[in-house]
């Protein structure tokens, strides 16, 4: 197969603590900073910028201070005028855009790998915005061959990049990594080690790519976000009347068919899936999504044909 | 074996939301209140008072507003003078003591069952303060025969009742129920159902006891709190340098022997258990204990001989 020639990836950032209580990323970024201090800038085979994205939220071990920072990186929010009453996260998002962007410009950093945890049983999921970012797809494919302890999947949000609101959208080929299940405010060694392996292997892929390695294309599975489903709620008080059904809990990316159980009410009744099309639920029972009115998202499975890629020589 | 005759248990309270982000108890108390509204006061075979213990923390889905309420029920704190600047939880603890106590008095409620969740893999654990509260021991024994999905254990804190600081210490035979693992801020149906079964079976036991059923004694296993162990920390910044070791994570109540792994540092080194005596760790990697400087507690296993009990007739 003919190769697609792509530019080398010059600058990469690894970001943790965009949500201050998702601790694997916080401790991994701090460990990388310790390693750089101990071994010097040559500790990785490519230049890596490390960023603790929301330091005040990390300090307080909260998701955010004023507003969810990972919704602050749309072009509109990044260019909104600042006042003293602007939310802390909006102010800090603009500072990160100055450090790593400017978003959408030729100067934007090549790659942001933004580290997240979820209470959902998502294994290792790479999330990004386009069905045709071959760099991200190849990195996912590479991680699938290297990481065997949990499933590795790619999820595409399919939002125009100017509307894309999360930190990695500032870079040319960014993605976020979700690793779970891990309670927020807790660090589990097993989840930390999976995240560390994913970051190490991403750096490894970029180094190999920049050094001229040819990465073969082929067919690849991806999931595309379709829509969100809320919990059943009391119509007056808006309080939850049901939890995720035990048969659905922890089964992220399973295939939902008509009649499958979705929720179990606190009084014991089962609510079933009644839509026509079969879809794949993910972010099932994610802690941070209760306040957003999301019990889980639904995705459609796609098969993408990705090209063979290698670096463009000057 | 000769029976010990004990007074009937006239009043019982089921409390949830003492920690506002431990959601099984919150939803279970709300469901019990809904059932009472639907079916009337005779819904249970004994009188049950239901209490949402920390309503402001529940509203904000936080552990507490000003201070951990489950440390506010010592005799000293309950009798401390109130001012406008007293912590919300201390004020509200005094109100609950008026409703359910007074602690230590003849008027105190017979039983408080206080509902908690933990991120630790504790199964169902009954926690209370004395190695000779035969009512609690018999309820635990009864739950052990009825609940088969998770281990049921009893843990004794062995603190004098006036120093005992948690809500259930207000009652004559109180205990708290810890069910886990469940992330704080999340409700899992499987954990909710275990908690519901435990409360239903406790009510069932009290009804049978009050009705004259004889409960046979015998030998019983219990765990007694010995001491707490903190995470390894950077001596200057006090930040964690290690997580619970994967071989210890989720193994609450296992037997720790010299040389067993305790922690895995973020740079990859293992820290082992080096004490002489073999003990049992519990509350391993509990989210809320990071700020308290506790990675896990250690307990000693006891075998208690409990007497046969039956109700004292007037």
Contacts between the chains, C-beta under 8 A, distances in Angstrom:
chain1	res1	chain2	res2	distance
A	27	B	240	7.0
A	27	B	243	7.5
A	27	B	266	5.3
A	28	B	266	7.4
A	30	B	239	7.0
A	30	B	266	7.4
A	31	B	266	4.2
A	31	B	267	6.3
A	34	B	266	8.0
A	34	B	267	7.3
A	35	B	267	7.6
A	61	B	290	7.4
A	61	B	291	7.8
A	119	B	183	4.5
A	119	B	186	5.4
A	181	B	183	7.8
A	183	B	119	4.5
A	183	B	181	7.8
A	183	B	183	3.4
A	183	B	184	6.5
A	183	B	186	7.6
A	183	B	287	5.6
A	184	B	183	6.5
A	184	B	184	7.6
A	184	B	185	6.9
A	184	B	287	7.8
A	185	B	184	7.0
A	185	B	287	4.5
A	185	B	288	8.0
A	185	B	290	6.9
A	186	B	119	5.4
A	186	B	183	7.7
A	186	B	285	5.9
A	186	B	287	4.8
A	186	B	290	7.8
A	187	B	240	7.2
A	187	B	243	4.8
A	188	B	243	6.6
A	188	B	244	7.4
A	188	B	249	6.1
A	188	B	285	6.9
A	189	B	243	4.2
A	189	B	244	6.3
A	189	B	245	6.2
A	189	B	246	4.8
A	189	B	249	6.5
A	189	B	264	4.6
A	190	B	246	5.0
A	190	B	249	6.8
A	192	B	243	6.0
A	192	B	266	7.1
A	193	B	246	7.6
A	239	B	30	7.0
A	240	B	27	7.0
A	240	B	187	7.2
A	243	B	27	7.5
A	243	B	187	4.8
A	243	B	188	6.6
A	243	B	189	4.2
A	243	B	192	6.0
A	244	B	188	7.3
A	244	B	189	6.3
A	245	B	189	6.2
A	246	B	189	4.8
A	246	B	190	5.0
A	246	B	193	7.6
A	249	B	188	6.1
A	249	B	189	6.5
A	249	B	190	6.8
A	264	B	189	4.6
A	266	B	27	5.3
A	266	B	28	7.4
A	266	B	30	7.4
A	266	B	31	4.2
A	266	B	34	8.0
A	266	B	192	7.1
A	267	B	31	6.3
A	267	B	34	7.3
A	267	B	35	7.6
A	285	B	186	5.9
A	285	B	188	6.9
A	287	B	183	5.6
A	287	B	184	7.8
A	287	B	185	4.4
A	287	B	186	4.8
A	288	B	185	8.0
A	290	B	61	7.4
A	290	B	185	6.9
A	290	B	186	7.8
A	291	B	61	7.8
